Amino acid sequence: MTFRILSLSGGGYKGLYTAQVLAGLEAESGDVPLHKRFDLIAGTSIGGILALSLASGKTTMQAVANLMAEQGIKIFGQKDPPKSQVGVALDLFNHRAKARYSARPLRELIEKIVGADTCIGDLKQKTIVPTVNVTKGSPQIFKTPHHPTYERDWKVPLVDVALATAAAPTYFPLHKIGSERFVDGGVYANSPDELAVHEALHFLGIKHDEIEILSVGTTTARFSFSGNLVSDMGLKDWFTDQRLMSVMIGAQQMNTDFMMKHRFAERYVRVDAFPSASQIPDMRLDNAKPGATEDLKGLAEASLRDHLPKLKARAFFAHEVQEEDFMQREEIAKYFRKLRGADGPCG
């Protein structure tokens, strides 16, 4: 028996790479929807948005990639980051009291992808999406009701889950669900591979040797600091060239890769790309301009050329699972009948 996990990393607009890789896998999957190739789907930040989109089965991944490319500038703008020390300091001062971007364009994109009236209980595959609940002061994972003890999350609209996991500090505002506020799950699990493995082992009772993992990144750039950079770095230095986010994301990813490869060997497949030196300056979390868009698409095509033969050799496209129907759980069906009869938020 094989239990296959799909894990999607965070990385802002660079998630276009992830979406394009998924679109390529979807094309190879033929008549079988891509979500039916996996037993469990996990995603953080933009990876969480893509995970929810895939598990909803509402649109193709190519359509999602196209929407991301079309709406990227609307979400992030097209202003280049300042290059001078004075410009960097002024930019930090101008954004000292509020998030850099409004969440409204991102919400509009998410609603186009999964709909404004879809809940976690509507998903067609087991799915987990990490966030941080800053009201409680603890990590939190939104999950489909694939375990008897999961009694609340299925009521939450996908739009709220997506905005919660993508609320990157300083980039987007905290997202409020009910009376609680959430921040990007990438703060602690930018690559949710380990969370997905724990879900399979502990909650679903899957054996270790039955697990296979396909992990897709967002063109993770290897980080290193020049020897000319001062050691006594302040806010300006850490936020210049997105250094702080690069270290957080890159270090998490490398650590996860090491552990997954040690634990699962060839049963762990990581699909990612490393931009060239000339591409790295444009591979920012919030650069959605045409040049970066084309680079991300090109890197995805190259990754597919490299990995598709290996995936086919491992009978990747022979694995097919049934769609979940969480509505079969009596309490969920009863709730949805009442909610949708009243034109509720998940109607």
Summary of the structure (lengths in Angstrom):
residues: 347
radius of gyration: 19.8
end to end distance: 37.2
largest distance: 64.4
contacts: 1162
relative contact order: 0.18
helix: 52%
strand: 12%
